[in-house]
Amino acid sequence: MAKLVIRSLLTFSDGSGILVISHTNAAVDEINRTIGRHCQRLFSYPNFVGTIQSFVDQFLAIPYFVNQFRKRPTSIEQSSYDDAANRF
């Protein structure tokens, strides 16, 4: 956590940011609860703090979907897919 606080104070001249990926929302919530008030910049662009799934959705799946179908998806989750597949 201390490394994240220190790194969040740095600015990168090339516009890059800090990427923190976790497997669980609980870990992301713990990071936010522990250091969120000390380094709010860590939780805004160009930095990313989240789960693997939220990273894939935000930076890979949704941009790919928009590029392919020229519209934003209404939902990205297995249960929505299963429901639609069953109706089909």
N, C-alpha and C positions, 0 to 999 in steps of 0.2 A: 504494500500500500504506500509506503514511504517513497518508493521509486516512482510510482504513478503521480504522487503529489509533486515531486521535484520535476519530473518530465513535463507535467502539465503547465508548469511555469515557463517552459521554453517556447520560443517561437521559431519555426523553421522557415528559412528564407525561400525555400522552393515550394512552399505552400503545402507540404506534406503534414501528416498528423500522426496521432497515436492510435493504434488498434489494440483493443482489449477484447478478446473473445473467450467466452465461457461456455460450458456445456449446459448450464442450468440458469434459469431466471433467478433462483435463490442466490447464486453467486453474484450475479449482476446487481441484485437488490442490496446485497451486503456491501459491495463496493460503493454503491451510491449512498447507502446509509452511513458508511464509515467515513468516506472522504468527499462526498458530494458537495457539502457546504464549504469545503476548503478549496476546491478547485472545480468550479462550475464549468470552466472552459473545456475540461476533459470530456464533458457530456454534450458538446456541441461541435458542429462542423469546423474543421476537417477531421476531428477525432471521432472515433466510434467505440462505444462500450456496449456490448450486447452478447447475445448467444450466437452460436454458429448458425442456427436456423434463421435468426433475424438478419444476420449478415448476408446469408445466401439469398434470402427473400429480397432485401433492400438493394443489393448491388449486383445480383446475378439473375434471379428468376423474374422479378418484375421488369427490369430493363429489357430482358430477352423477350418477354411476353409483349411488351409495348412495341418493341421493334418488329416483331412478327405479325401482330394483329392490329397495330395502330390504335389501341385503346388500353386503358388500365384494367387490370383484373379486378373482379369484384371480391375475390377471396382466394387465398392460397393456403389450403389445408386439406389434409387427407379425407376428412369426413365430408367436406363439400364435394370432393371428387367422387367419393363412393356414392353419395346420394344422387348426384347427376348421372353416374354410370348405371345405377339401379333403375332410375326413371327411364333411361334410354332403352 
